[in-house]
Amino acid sequence: MTGTYNEILVLFSLLVAILASYTALDMAGRVATTRGGAARWWLTGGALAMGLGIWSMHFVGMLAFDLPIPLGYDIALTLGSMLAAIGSSAFALWLVSRADLPYRLLAVGALLMGMGIALMHYTGMAALQMQPGIEYHPGWLTLSIVIAVVASGAALWIAFQLRTGGRRKLLLRLLAAVVMGFAIVGMHYTGMAAARFAPDSWCGAARGGGVPSEWLAILVVVATVAIMGIALIVSVLDRQMHARTHHLAHSLARANEELVQAALHDPLTRLPNRVLLQDRIEQAIEKARRKHEQFAVMFLDLDGFKGVNDAYGHQAGDALLVDVAARVRSLLRGQDTLSRLGGDEFVLVLAATDPEGAAMVAQRILDTVSATALSVHGVELNVTASIGIALYPSDGDSERDLMAHADAAMYHTKDNGRNGYTFFAPSMNISAHQQLKLLNDLRRAIERGELVLHYQPKFAAPDYRMVGAEALVRWRHPELGLLSPGAFIPAAERSGLILAIGDWVLDEACRQMRAWRHAGHEIANVAINLSSLQFSSPSLVEAVAAALRRHEVPASSLTLEITETTAMRDADASLGILDELTAMGVKISIDDFGTGYSSLLYLKRLPADELKIDRAFVHELETNADDVAIVASIIALGKTLNLRVVAEGVETPGQRQHLRRLGCDLYQGYLMGEPVEADQLFAALADRPLA
């Protein structure tokens, strides 16, 4: 008995085989890239979709085959063939989901999967229950099994290679599905070609209550195509979800890295900040303790950096910091750490080094920093550095001790002339503790009434009459005695206490002027110094007005002295503040003139009444021709701008004679009168007439 084929159904069986192959390749990718419990679900779903696809192709091919007798299928054998297809598919997906697929394992897998597919096919053929039984041509039977094994091997290898995604892999997966589909169809129809039906054969399943082939084929095709379609749709959606999740996870990781970077690094120089530095030092301690090594912690501070900020603004200062950081970092090794604590303070951690190595690096840093030049408005700015060095374990065995001792050594360098490096010594720690105690005592000095004002008279040429005085703050310390401003004002400026001290000086000077007036002593003017922090305080103008009102002192009797650098820090803002003060009647004096970054353009706009020549130019006036020229220029400038010129630090008759010859207006110094307490001022100068 000879069968015939429906070409349309044969073509349809090929399409089903290609769809099943593509589903198999896609499921292989999902199983290989999924971990945990989800991988088992994808393996189960993939095995069902792939197995039903191959099994469905078999029944479509059977539907395309026609014999001149009714055909049916035994349900038990049909389900058995389906289980064979699903089992083979599950084994194939498990195999390609492994991390590697050696050729020996590939060969074993191809043999088992091919035999499974062949078992599915010939079990499905046996479900016809033909009477007499189907005979098979040995050659065609063997060829069909060989095709099944070879096709399985090719399918496994292709699925393993294409299990990851990507646009190029998607196109290759489509091409591979076509090749695999033809191989599966080739195996099926080769097996069908091996079948021999006797002329008087009849289908036992059709007569014994089996399922008619038409209904079974339609049901199988519809269900299988639906299952494979759903599997592919779910796979595509899952892939898109994974891609989106991967994108979100990547974005989150990048954002987290940026947050960590911001939390652990200085935003200006991108160097590690204090938090990360502390961790690096603790790691260095652990490593050095384990390996019995030394390492160094260096505290670096730029000399003169505040002057750059004051004169040229913070933008120029920031550019200088970035440049210095880059140059210093270029001198270090990969295992070393350079950190910025803030402002112009840097800390270096030099791994596995001895004192000689630390000294060599410190000197190289000093040479590099001093060579750093930044052009701002056509001016080349140069700064130097002061470095303090602490060594582990000799100078401390904790992060806190090493930092504190390196800091103390750095301040010792500054006290000894700057632009150098100093190794920590125990005596420095005593000085640091003294500074801390002094600062704590200073916080209570105002409320305890320990601050006092001394007054140094100012005299006018040509008869050297006293025309005013300068109020100078002193601290009557209960243990250390009378302290000059140089002993505590720098600490007050660093801590911010200078604001409270400045307010007290302003109030006390106004109170004293009123007390003198009530005692019958008339004094034309009292000058007080304003710190840069006090001058930039938004409450300065109101504080001055309130003090004058409170003590009923005329504003013209008060002179506020500000340094040239302070006035030039933010010239426009300074002009606004000074205009308010002069409108009130307060006089303004530019202190330490000639030592800062002078700008004649702004100087002529400042509503000042006086220029004070710094004592550094007066000190060598008798012997230094350059100082004579500078003082003569300042006096000439003051005359041109209608400003009175005050010389401070006049200590010898020769200095006074030179100043008088050059045309100086006012004189202040130990030659004329030393600073004394308020009740001694007029007694010490009783023989001098008042203006």
PEVEN-V555621 format. One record per helix or strand. SS is the DSSP state (a for helix, b for strand). FROM is the first residue (numbers start at 1). LEN is the number of residues. Records with the same first field share a line. If there is no record, write none. Layout:
SS->FROM-LEN  FROM-LEN
//
This chain:
b->4-2  65-2  72-2  130-2  135-2  195-2  202-2  211-2  265-1  272-1  295-9  337-6  345-6  373-4  379-4  384-9  420-4  451-10  465-13  481-3  526-4  558-6  587-7  610-4  644-5  666-3  676-2  690-1
a->7-27  37-28  75-22  103-24  138-24  167-28  204-4  213-52  274-18  305-8  314-16  355-16  399-17  426-18  485-11  498-21  532-4  540-12  555-3  564-6  571-14  600-4  615-5  625-16  653-10  678-7
//
